[in-house]
Amino acid sequence: MTGSDLTRRGNAGRLPTVQGAHQRRSRFEHPAIAGVDVWALPRGQHKLQRGDIAASQRARIFYALSQCCAAKGYAATTLNDLCQLAKISKSSFYAQFADKEACYIAAYEAAHYELSAAMVRSQDLSTDAVTRTRDALAGYLRYNAENPTVARTFLVEIHAVGPRVWAKHEWGHRRTARRTQALYRIRRAEHPELPDFPESVFLTLVTAVEEMVCTYVRKGKTADVMNLLPQALFMFEACYAAPPSVAALLHTPTSDD
């Protein structure tokens, strides 16, 4: 993410920086690295490290991937498309990724971390767990609403990618579920009478909210995603208010155990 207080510098030893980028906008849609304008590499002799150049190229590739996948779909996106939009050579692409699928998986992971950070920033740590849960959900929805190409690329187009991506998808769901479970533990500390739930419940809630958002994105209603907040919050609160007799069923051994 870029900060509004960053200033543009043009010397040969440092990449120029970007001014005024909104904190919540994804670097996939507005590629920059800690305020560095990745499109403005200095020409001629410079003092940039190889890692700076590689990071700049990677940011541009992720930008190209999200733009192309959102516009024409993952399956129709070619390596030529990515390299042309990212303004890199194929050899530079292959220096970073084995193929298009590997690029998508790496981009998915980076987008997940960005989304997680947005959900954390949306919370006021001094408030109670109920408020923090609502604000975390709002942060999730807002991120997708404000970054429509990212939402389409990683919520809709993921179904076209291939089997390797689903392990990363599950990894992302479990990380979010554990964060959600951590908030619920704070709530239980505030209200000890609440039932205990296994991780699978939080994984189910996270998956359900993602599917709600995915449906909006698929129907071209990404800008209206924030309208899902009441339904998402109701689903969480209805689950957490389950009678003890119902919650106990979750701890009953099944044939899968």
C-alpha positions as CSV (number, residue, x, y, z in Angstrom):
1,M,0.0,0.0,0.0
2,T,1.2,3.5,-0.7
3,G,0.9,6.4,1.7
4,S,-0.3,9.9,0.9
5,D,2.7,11.4,2.6
6,L,5.2,9.8,0.2
7,T,7.0,12.1,-2.2
8,R,8.3,11.5,-5.7
9,R,12.1,11.1,-6.0
10,G,13.9,10.9,-9.3
11,N,17.5,10.1,-8.5
12,A,19.2,7.1,-10.1
13,G,19.7,5.3,-6.8
14,R,16.0,5.2,-5.8
15,L,12.8,4.4,-7.5
16,P,10.3,7.3,-7.8
17,T,7.5,7.2,-5.3
18,V,3.7,7.6,-5.8
19,Q,1.6,10.3,-4.2
20,G,-1.9,10.2,-2.8
21,A,-2.8,6.5,-3.4
22,H,-5.8,5.5,-1.2
23,Q,-4.8,3.1,1.6
24,R,-7.5,0.6,0.9
25,R,-6.9,0.3,-2.9
26,S,-5.1,-2.9,-3.8
27,R,-1.5,-2.8,-5.1
28,F,-2.8,-5.2,-7.7
29,E,-4.9,-2.5,-9.2
30,H,-2.4,0.3,-8.4
31,P,0.9,-1.5,-8.3
32,A,3.5,0.0,-6.0
33,I,6.0,-1.3,-3.4
34,A,6.2,0.7,-0.2
35,G,5.3,3.8,-2.2
36,V,7.6,3.0,-5.1
37,D,6.3,3.6,-8.6
38,V,7.0,0.2,-10.3
39,W,6.5,1.7,-13.8
40,A,9.1,4.3,-13.4
41,L,12.4,2.5,-13.3
42,P,15.3,5.0,-13.9
43,R,17.0,4.8,-17.3
44,G,20.7,4.4,-18.0
45,Q,23.1,3.8,-15.2
46,H,21.5,3.4,-11.8
47,K,22.2,2.0,-8.3
48,L,19.1,-0.2,-8.0
49,Q,19.6,-3.6,-6.5
50,R,18.6,-6.7,-8.4
51,G,16.0,-7.4,-5.8
52,D,14.4,-4.0,-6.4
53,I,14.1,-4.7,-10.1
54,A,12.7,-8.2,-9.5
55,A,10.1,-6.8,-7.0
56,S,9.1,-4.1,-9.5
57,Q,8.6,-6.8,-12.2
58,R,6.7,-9.0,-9.9
59,A,4.3,-6.2,-8.9
60,R,3.7,-5.4,-12.6
61,I,3.1,-9.1,-13.4
62,F,0.5,-9.3,-10.6
63,Y,-1.2,-6.2,-11.9
64,A,-1.3,-7.6,-15.4
65,L,-2.6,-10.9,-14.1
66,S,-5.5,-9.3,-12.3
67,Q,-6.3,-7.0,-15.2
68,C,-6.3,-9.7,-17.8
69,C,-8.1,-12.3,-15.8
70,A,-10.9,-9.8,-14.8
71,A,-11.2,-8.6,-18.4
72,K,-11.0,-11.8,-20.4
73,G,-10.9,-14.7,-17.9
74,Y,-8.0,-16.8,-16.7
75,A,-8.3,-19.5,-19.4
76,A,-8.1,-16.9,-22.2
77,T,-5.2,-15.0,-20.6
78,T,-1.9,-15.8,-22.3
79,L,1.7,-15.3,-21.3
80,N,2.0,-12.8,-24.1
81,D,-0.9,-10.8,-22.6
82,L,0.8,-10.8,-19.2
83,C,4.2,-9.8,-20.5
84,Q,2.9,-7.1,-22.8
85,L,0.8,-5.4,-20.1
86,A,3.6,-5.8,-17.4
87,K,6.1,-4.5,-19.9
88,I,8.6,-7.4,-19.3
89,S,10.1,-10.1,-21.5
90,K,9.2,-13.7,-21.3
91,S,12.6,-14.5,-19.8
92,S,11.9,-12.1,-17.0
93,F,8.5,-13.7,-16.4
94,Y,10.1,-17.2,-16.2
95,A,12.8,-15.9,-13.9
96,Q,10.0,-15.4,-11.4
97,F,7.4,-18.1,-12.2
98,A,7.4,-21.5,-13.7
99,D,4.1,-20.9,-15.6
100,K,0.9,-19.0,-15.5
101,E,-0.6,-21.2,-12.8
102,A,2.3,-20.7,-10.5
103,C,2.0,-17.0,-11.1
104,Y,-1.7,-17.1,-10.1
105,I,-1.0,-19.1,-7.0
106,A,1.7,-16.6,-5.9
107,A,-0.6,-13.7,-6.6
108,Y,-3.5,-15.3,-4.7
109,E,-1.3,-15.6,-1.6
110,A,-0.2,-12.0,-1.9
111,A,-3.8,-10.9,-2.3
112,H,-4.8,-12.9,0.7
113,Y,-2.2,-11.2,2.9
114,E,-3.4,-7.8,1.6
115,L,-7.0,-8.6,2.4
116,S,-6.1,-9.9,5.8
117,A,-4.3,-6.6,6.6
118,A,-7.4,-4.7,5.4
119,M,-9.6,-6.7,7.8
120,V,-7.2,-6.0,10.7
121,R,-7.1,-2.2,9.9
122,S,-10.8,-2.0,9.9
123,Q,-11.0,-3.0,13.6
124,D,-10.7,-0.8,16.6
125,L,-8.8,-3.0,19.1
126,S,-10.3,-1.1,22.0
127,T,-13.9,-2.2,21.2
128,D,-15.7,-5.4,22.2
129,A,-15.6,-8.6,20.1
130,V,-19.1,-8.1,18.7
131,T,-18.0,-4.7,17.2
132,R,-14.7,-6.1,16.0
133,T,-16.5,-9.0,14.2
134,R,-18.8,-6.6,12.5
135,D,-15.9,-4.3,11.5
136,A,-13.8,-7.2,10.2
137,L,-16.7,-8.3,8.0
138,A,-17.1,-4.8,6.8
139,G,-13.4,-4.6,6.0
140,Y,-13.6,-7.8,4.0
141,L,-16.6,-6.6,2.0
142,R,-15.1,-3.1,1.5
143,Y,-11.9,-4.5,0.2
144,N,-13.7,-6.5,-2.5
145,A,-16.0,-3.6,-3.4
146,E,-13.1,-1.2,-3.8
147,N,-11.0,-3.6,-5.8
148,P,-13.3,-5.2,-8.4
149,T,-10.6,-6.6,-10.7
150,V,-9.0,-8.4,-7.7
151,A,-12.4,-9.7,-6.5
152,R,-13.2,-11.1,-9.9
153,T,-9.7,-12.6,-10.5
154,F,-9.5,-14.4,-7.1
155,L,-13.1,-15.2,-6.4
156,V,-14.5,-16.0,-9.8
157,E,-11.6,-16.9,-12.1
158,I,-10.1,-19.3,-9.5
159,H,-12.4,-22.0,-10.7
160,A,-10.7,-22.0,-14.1
161,V,-7.1,-22.2,-12.7
162,G,-6.5,-25.9,-12.0
163,P,-6.1,-28.4,-9.1
164,R,-2.9,-26.9,-7.7
165,V,-4.6,-23.7,-6.7
166,W,-7.1,-25.3,-4.3
167,A,-4.5,-26.1,-1.7
168,K,-3.6,-22.4,-1.6
169,H,-7.3,-21.6,-1.5
170,E,-7.9,-23.8,1.5
171,W,-4.8,-22.3,3.2
172,G,-6.3,-18.9,2.8
173,H,-9.7,-20.0,4.2
174,R,-8.1,-21.6,7.2
175,R,-6.0,-18.5,8.0
176,T,-9.2,-16.4,7.9
177,A,-11.1,-18.9,9.9
178,R,-8.5,-18.9,12.6
179,R,-8.6,-15.2,12.8
180,T,-12.4,-15.4,13.1
181,Q,-12.1,-18.0,15.8
182,A,-9.6,-15.8,17.7
183,L,-12.3,-13.0,17.8
184,Y,-14.8,-15.5,19.0
185,R,-12.5,-16.5,21.9
186,I,-12.4,-12.9,22.9
187,R,-16.2,-12.9,22.9
188,R,-16.3,-16.0,25.0
189,A,-13.9,-14.4,27.5
190,E,-16.4,-11.5,27.7
191,H,-19.4,-13.9,27.8
192,P,-18.4,-17.3,29.2
193,E,-21.9,-18.8,28.7
194,L,-21.3,-18.9,25.0
195,P,-20.7,-22.3,23.5
196,D,-17.4,-23.5,22.3
197,F,-17.1,-24.3,18.6
198,P,-14.6,-26.3,16.6
199,E,-12.5,-24.7,13.8
200,S,-14.8,-26.2,11.2
201,V,-17.6,-23.9,12.2
202,F,-15.5,-20.8,11.5
203,L,-14.3,-22.3,8.3
204,T,-17.9,-22.8,7.2
205,L,-18.8,-19.2,8.1
206,V,-15.8,-17.9,6.1
207,T,-16.6,-20.0,3.1
208,A,-20.3,-18.9,3.2
209,V,-19.4,-15.2,3.2
210,E,-17.0,-15.7,0.3
211,E,-19.7,-17.4,-1.7
212,M,-22.1,-14.6,-1.0
213,V,-19.5,-12.1,-2.3
214,C,-18.6,-14.3,-5.3
215,T,-22.2,-14.4,-6.4
216,Y,-22.4,-10.6,-6.4
217,V,-19.1,-10.4,-8.3
218,R,-20.2,-13.0,-10.8
219,K,-23.4,-11.1,-11.5
220,G,-21.6,-7.8,-12.0
221,K,-22.7,-6.3,-8.6
222,T,-19.3,-5.9,-7.0
223,A,-20.0,-2.2,-6.2
224,D,-22.9,-3.3,-4.1
225,V,-21.0,-5.9,-2.0
226,M,-21.3,-3.8,1.1
227,N,-25.1,-4.5,1.0
228,L,-24.2,-8.0,2.2
229,L,-23.1,-6.8,5.6
230,P,-26.4,-7.3,7.4
231,Q,-26.8,-10.8,6.0
232,A,-23.2,-11.8,6.8
233,L,-23.5,-10.4,10.3
234,F,-26.8,-12.1,10.9
235,M,-25.3,-15.5,9.8
236,F,-22.5,-15.1,12.3
237,E,-24.7,-13.9,15.2
238,A,-27.3,-16.7,14.5
239,C,-24.5,-19.3,14.7
240,Y,-23.0,-17.9,17.8
241,A,-26.5,-17.8,19.5
242,A,-27.0,-21.5,18.9
243,P,-28.6,-23.3,21.9
244,P,-26.1,-25.4,23.9
245,S,-28.0,-28.6,22.8
246,V,-27.4,-27.8,19.2
247,A,-23.9,-26.6,19.7
248,A,-23.1,-29.9,21.4
249,L,-23.9,-31.8,18.2
250,L,-20.7,-30.4,16.7
251,H,-18.7,-32.4,19.2
252,T,-20.5,-35.7,18.5
253,P,-18.1,-38.2,16.9
254,T,-19.0,-39.0,13.3
255,S,-17.9,-41.7,10.9
256,D,-15.3,-39.3,9.5
257,D,-13.6,-38.9,12.9
